[in-house]
């Protein structure tokens, strides 16, 4: 655990939090007993979830490398989780020092840690915002200070959409965000799907309903996730299990559906 003085005042440590649960899956220490209990419930249902978290991070790194190769130097990580050793700005700036990165979240725990650990220079910022309020997010002073929205931006969505039910209109909001971005911008999405693990869907959804204090089911199939890329040109190989997306070693792509995370990258082009 980190020093408790680094956590926001009044934090309820008895209630699990999905960002801290993800931190636990990645081997982090920024979590509490309630988070670990919920995480262990999930691991009892699907032990591969811990490996999936690592595969998602590896996908994130490969995508940023690809985007930098395409000349992208601006990144917006929406729904950012707890800081880790694989943060977007570290990967991007390690490849091109002039990369500029903004992290956005509504989670006060994530915001507190991110402002302390990530926003350390003028090329990296942290703002309060989310995928469901794209105009407000892009208008934020902290974002405009770091990113030039007249030039292409890569929007990184690690897992935020998989917790947003259809009732909240996520497909419409992603389309609104797309329309506000300049041509040449990219969207990266990672999303858990249950195509290969239908029996795990209900018990996992029930755990996250308790964690998120929501009654809606936000689970989706790969075909449904594909809808987030409407208006984007999918980069080869498309929306696939993350192990299959431009692997560094093709020999490592074995039973890609075992880690049931899909990921893809789309490029905004003029109609």
C-alpha positions as CSV (number, residue, x, y, z in Angstrom):
1,X,0.0,0.0,0.0
2,X,1.0,3.6,-0.6
3,X,1.2,6.1,2.3
4,X,-2.5,6.8,3.2
5,X,-1.7,10.6,3.2
6,X,-1.6,10.4,-0.6
7,X,-5.2,9.4,-0.8
8,X,-8.0,12.0,-1.1
9,X,-9.5,13.1,2.2
10,X,-12.7,11.3,3.2
11,X,-12.0,8.3,0.9
12,X,-14.3,5.3,1.7
13,X,-11.8,2.5,1.8
14,X,-14.6,-0.1,2.6
15,X,-16.1,0.2,-0.9
16,X,-14.3,-1.5,-3.8
17,X,-13.3,0.7,-6.8
18,X,-12.8,-0.6,-10.3
19,X,-9.6,1.4,-10.9
20,X,-8.1,0.0,-7.8
21,X,-9.3,-3.5,-8.7
22,X,-7.4,-3.1,-12.0
23,X,-4.4,-1.9,-10.1
24,X,-4.5,-5.1,-8.1
25,X,-4.7,-7.3,-11.2
26,X,-1.5,-5.6,-12.5
27,X,0.3,-6.3,-9.2
28,X,0.1,-2.7,-8.0
29,X,-0.1,-1.6,-4.4
30,X,-2.7,1.2,-4.7
31,X,-5.6,-0.8,-3.4
32,X,-7.4,-1.7,-0.2
33,X,-8.9,-4.9,1.3
34,X,-12.3,-4.2,-0.3
35,X,-10.7,-3.9,-3.7
36,X,-8.7,-7.1,-3.2
37,X,-11.8,-9.0,-2.1
38,X,-13.7,-8.0,-5.2
39,X,-10.7,-8.8,-7.4
40,X,-10.4,-12.2,-5.9
41,X,-14.1,-12.9,-6.5
42,X,-13.5,-12.1,-10.2
43,X,-10.4,-14.2,-10.3
44,X,-12.3,-17.1,-8.8
45,X,-14.7,-16.9,-11.8
46,X,-12.0,-16.3,-14.4
47,X,-8.4,-16.8,-13.3
48,X,-7.2,-15.5,-16.6
49,X,-8.3,-11.9,-15.8
50,X,-4.8,-11.2,-14.3
51,X,-3.1,-12.2,-17.6
52,X,-5.7,-10.2,-19.5
53,X,-4.7,-7.1,-17.6
54,X,-1.1,-7.6,-18.6
55,X,-2.0,-8.4,-22.2
56,X,-4.0,-5.1,-22.3
57,X,-1.0,-3.2,-21.2
58,X,1.2,-4.8,-23.8
59,X,-1.4,-4.0,-26.5
60,X,-1.4,-0.3,-25.3
61,X,2.4,-0.2,-25.7
62,X,2.3,-1.7,-29.2
63,X,-0.5,0.8,-30.3
64,X,1.4,3.8,-29.1
65,X,4.5,2.6,-30.9
66,X,2.5,2.2,-34.1
67,X,0.9,5.7,-33.7
68,X,4.2,7.4,-33.1
69,X,5.5,5.7,-36.3
70,X,2.5,7.3,-38.1
71,X,3.6,10.7,-36.9
72,X,1.1,11.1,-34.0
73,X,2.6,13.0,-31.1
74,X,-0.5,14.0,-29.1
75,X,-2.4,11.5,-26.9
76,X,-5.6,11.8,-24.8
77,X,-6.1,8.9,-22.4
78,X,-9.8,8.9,-21.5
79,X,-11.0,7.0,-18.4
80,X,-7.4,6.7,-17.2
81,X,-6.8,4.2,-14.5
82,X,-4.3,4.3,-11.6
83,X,-0.8,5.2,-12.6
84,X,1.4,2.2,-13.4
85,X,4.8,1.5,-14.8
86,X,3.3,1.6,-18.3
87,X,1.7,5.0,-18.5
88,X,0.9,6.5,-21.9
89,X,3.2,9.5,-21.5
90,X,6.2,7.2,-20.5
91,X,5.7,5.0,-23.5
92,X,5.1,7.9,-26.0
93,X,7.8,10.2,-24.7
94,X,10.2,7.3,-24.6
95,X,9.7,7.0,-28.3
96,X,9.5,10.7,-29.2
97,X,10.4,13.2,-26.5
98,X,8.1,15.9,-27.8
99,X,5.0,13.8,-27.3
100,X,2.2,15.5,-25.4
101,X,-0.2,13.5,-23.2
102,X,-3.4,14.4,-21.2
103,X,-5.1,11.9,-18.8
104,X,-8.8,12.3,-18.1
105,X,-10.9,10.8,-15.4
106,X,-13.9,11.4,-13.1
107,X,-12.5,9.2,-10.4
108,X,-11.2,11.3,-7.5
109,X,-8.7,8.6,-6.5
110,X,-7.3,8.4,-10.0
111,X,-7.2,12.2,-10.4
112,X,-5.3,12.6,-7.1
113,X,-2.7,10.0,-7.9
114,X,-2.3,11.1,-11.5
115,X,-1.8,14.8,-10.6
116,X,0.9,13.9,-8.1
117,X,2.7,11.3,-10.2
118,X,2.0,12.0,-13.9
119,X,1.6,15.8,-14.5
120,X,5.2,16.6,-13.8
121,X,6.0,18.9,-16.8
122,X,4.3,21.0,-19.5
123,X,4.0,18.1,-21.9
124,X,1.8,16.1,-19.6
125,X,-1.6,17.1,-18.0
126,X,-4.5,15.6,-16.0
127,X,-8.0,16.9,-16.3
128,X,-11.4,15.9,-14.9
129,X,-13.6,14.6,-17.7
130,X,-15.0,11.4,-19.3
131,X,-16.0,9.9,-22.6
132,X,-19.7,10.8,-22.0
133,X,-19.1,14.5,-22.1
134,X,-16.8,15.0,-25.1
135,X,-17.3,18.7,-25.8
136,X,-16.8,19.5,-22.1
137,X,-13.7,17.3,-22.1
138,X,-12.0,18.9,-25.1
139,X,-12.8,22.4,-23.9
140,X,-11.0,21.9,-20.6
141,X,-8.3,24.5,-20.0
142,X,-5.9,21.8,-18.7
143,X,-6.3,19.9,-22.0
144,X,-6.0,22.9,-24.3
145,X,-2.9,23.9,-22.4
146,X,-1.2,20.7,-23.5
147,X,-2.8,19.6,-26.7
148,X,-3.2,21.5,-30.0
149,X,-6.6,20.4,-31.3
150,X,-5.9,21.7,-34.8
151,X,-3.5,18.7,-35.2
152,X,-4.3,15.0,-35.0
153,X,-4.8,13.4,-31.5
154,X,-4.9,9.8,-30.5
155,X,-7.6,9.0,-28.1
156,X,-6.7,6.1,-25.8
157,X,-9.7,4.3,-24.2
158,X,-8.2,1.4,-22.1
159,X,-11.3,0.0,-20.5
160,X,-13.7,2.8,-19.7
161,X,-16.3,1.9,-22.3
162,X,-16.8,-1.7,-21.0
163,X,-18.3,-0.2,-17.8
164,X,-20.7,2.1,-19.6
165,X,-24.1,0.6,-20.4
166,X,-26.0,1.3,-23.6
167,X,-28.5,3.3,-21.5
168,X,-25.8,6.1,-21.1
169,X,-25.4,6.5,-24.9
170,X,-21.7,5.6,-25.2
171,X,-21.9,5.0,-29.0
172,X,-23.4,8.4,-29.6
173,X,-20.9,10.1,-27.3
174,X,-17.9,8.4,-29.1
175,X,-19.3,9.6,-32.4
176,X,-19.6,13.2,-30.9
177,X,-15.9,13.0,-29.8
178,X,-14.9,11.7,-33.3
179,X,-16.7,14.7,-35.0
180,X,-14.8,17.1,-32.7
181,X,-11.4,15.7,-33.6
182,X,-9.4,16.8,-36.6
183,X,-8.9,14.5,-39.5
184,X,-6.0,12.1,-39.0
185,X,-6.9,11.6,-35.4
186,X,-7.1,8.0,-34.0
187,X,-9.2,6.1,-31.6
188,X,-7.9,3.1,-29.6
189,X,-10.3,0.9,-27.7
190,X,-9.8,-2.1,-25.4
191,X,-13.0,-3.9,-24.4
192,X,-13.7,-7.2,-22.6
193,X,-16.1,-9.4,-24.6
194,X,-17.8,-12.7,-23.7
195,X,-17.9,-14.4,-27.1
196,X,-15.6,-17.1,-26.0
197,X,-16.6,-17.1,-22.3
198,X,-20.4,-16.8,-22.2
199,X,-20.7,-18.7,-19.0
200,X,-18.6,-16.1,-17.2
201,X,-20.6,-13.1,-18.3
202,X,-23.4,-13.2,-15.7
203,X,-21.3,-13.7,-12.5
204,X,-18.7,-11.1,-13.6
205,X,-21.4,-8.6,-14.5
206,X,-23.0,-9.1,-11.0
207,X,-19.7,-8.4,-9.3
208,X,-19.2,-5.1,-11.2
209,X,-22.8,-4.1,-10.6
210,X,-22.0,-4.1,-6.9
211,X,-18.7,-2.3,-7.5
212,X,-20.2,0.4,-9.8
213,X,-23.5,0.6,-7.9
214,X,-25.4,0.2,-11.2
215,X,-28.1,-2.2,-12.2
216,X,-27.5,-2.2,-15.9
217,X,-25.5,-4.8,-17.8
218,X,-22.7,-3.2,-19.9
219,X,-21.3,-6.5,-21.3
220,X,-20.9,-6.6,-25.1
221,X,-19.8,-8.9,-27.9
222,X,-17.1,-8.1,-30.4
223,X,-19.7,-7.2,-33.0
224,X,-21.2,-4.7,-30.7
225,X,-17.9,-3.2,-29.7
226,X,-17.2,-2.7,-33.4
227,X,-19.9,0.0,-33.4
228,X,-17.5,2.3,-31.5
229,X,-15.4,2.6,-34.7
230,X,-18.2,3.9,-36.9
231,X,-16.8,6.8,-38.9
232,X,-13.2,5.5,-38.4
233,X,-11.1,3.5,-40.9
234,X,-9.9,0.5,-38.9
235,X,-6.2,-0.1,-39.0
236,X,-5.1,-3.6,-40.0
237,X,-5.7,-6.2,-38.5
238,X,-9.0,-4.6,-37.3
239,X,-10.8,-5.3,-34.1
240,X,-9.2,-8.5,-32.8
241,X,-8.2,-10.2,-29.6
242,X,-5.4,-8.1,-28.3
243,X,-2.8,-10.8,-28.7
244,X,-3.5,-10.8,-32.4
245,X,-2.9,-7.0,-32.9
246,X,0.5,-6.6,-34.5
247,X,2.3,-9.0,-32.1
248,X,6.0,-8.5,-31.6
249,X,6.5,-12.2,-31.9
250,X,3.8,-14.0,-34.0
251,X,4.7,-17.3,-32.3
252,X,3.2,-15.9,-29.0
253,X,-0.3,-15.7,-30.6
254,X,-1.7,-19.0,-29.3
255,X,-5.4,-19.3,-28.5
256,X,-5.9,-15.6,-28.6
257,X,-9.5,-15.9,-27.4
258,X,-8.3,-17.3,-24.1
259,X,-7.6,-13.6,-23.1
260,X,-11.0,-12.3,-24.1
261,X,-10.1,-8.7,-24.6
262,X,-10.5,-7.2,-28.0
263,X,-8.7,-4.2,-29.2
264,X,-8.5,-2.0,-32.3
265,X,-7.4,1.3,-33.7
266,X,-9.3,3.5,-36.0
267,X,-8.3,6.5,-38.0
268,X,-10.6,9.4,-38.7
269,X,-10.8,10.3,-42.3
270,X,-12.9,12.9,-44.2
271,X,-16.3,11.6,-45.5
